[in-house]
Amino acid sequence: MESNEVVEVAKCGCCGMREECTLDYIGWVKERFGGVWVCGLCQEAIKDEQARLGVGVEAAMLVHSKFRETTDVDPTVCIARSLLHLLKKVISSTNTTATTPSSHP
């Protein structure tokens, strides 16, 4: 990012997460999502809903918003839980591999 680019904190219209973004990027995202800024995670979820359901952006955003209502209120907590779960799986698989006896003599 160039030092002369203006940066602003944008709040996701779906999950409420905040990100620092350039004004150009904020405008680019809003242009593609009906005037609403959405974070990268929600963008991917909306794209997945579009592909899965064969619907437009607005309909996919509604589906994603309904899903968001059934999950944690704080997106940071949800992300932290997911990372913790992933870390536990990695540690568990590493321990299983390390304690499994080798079939070689």
N, C-alpha and C positions, 0 to 999 in steps of 0.2 A: 504494500500500500504506500503510495506517495505521501509525503508529509503535508502537501497542500490540500489533500482530500478532506472534506468535512465529515466527521464521524458523529453519529448520533446513536443513542440507545433506542432500539426498537422493541416493542412488546408484541409477542405473537398473539394474533387474534383467535387462535385455537386453544393453546395451552397456557398462555400467559408468561412463558419464559422470555427473558430479555437478553438481547445480544447487541453488541456494538457493531454497527454497520455503516458503510458510507451512504450518503444520501442517494447516490446513483443506484446502489444495490437495493436500497429500500424501495425506490421508485420502480425498479425492474421487477421486484417481487410483487408489489402491489398491482402492477399492470397485468400480471399473469394470474393473480388470485382475486379478481373482482374488487380491487381497491383495498384489500386487507393484507397487512404484512403478516406472513407466517414464517416460523423458524424452519430451519433445514429439516429437522425431524418430521415436523408436520407436513412439510412439502412432499417428502417421500411417501408418507402415509396417504396423503391425498392423491398422489399419482398412482399409488397401488390400488386405491379404491376406484379410481377412474378406469384403470385397466381391468380390474376384477368385475366391475358392474357395467362397464361400457357407458358411463354417464359423463356429463360435463363437470367442470370445476365446481360450480355452486353445489350441485347435488353431492359430489364427493366430499366437499367441505362439511355439508350437513351430516353425512354419515360419520365422518371422522369426529365431528363435534359431539354427536350422540355417544360414540365410543368413549371419548374423553370424559364424558359425564359419569361413566361407570368406573373410572380408574382414579388413582390418587389425585387429590386436588392440586398438590404441589408437584410440578413436573420434575423438579430437582430431586425430590425424594424418590420418585419413580425411576429416574435414571440411576441414582445411587444404588437402589435395590437391585436393578438389573446388572450393574457392574459387580456388585457383591456376589450375586448369584453366579455370574460368569467366573469370577475369581475362585469361588468355592469349587466349581466344576473342574477348573484347570488344576487346582491343588489336589483335588480328589483323584483325578486321572493320573497325575504325576506320582502320587503316593502308591497307587495301584500298580503302576508300571514298575516302580522301584522295588516293591515288595514281592512281585511275582517271580518265582524261581525260574531260572533260565533252563531251557531244555538241552543246552549244550553241556558236555561233561566238564 
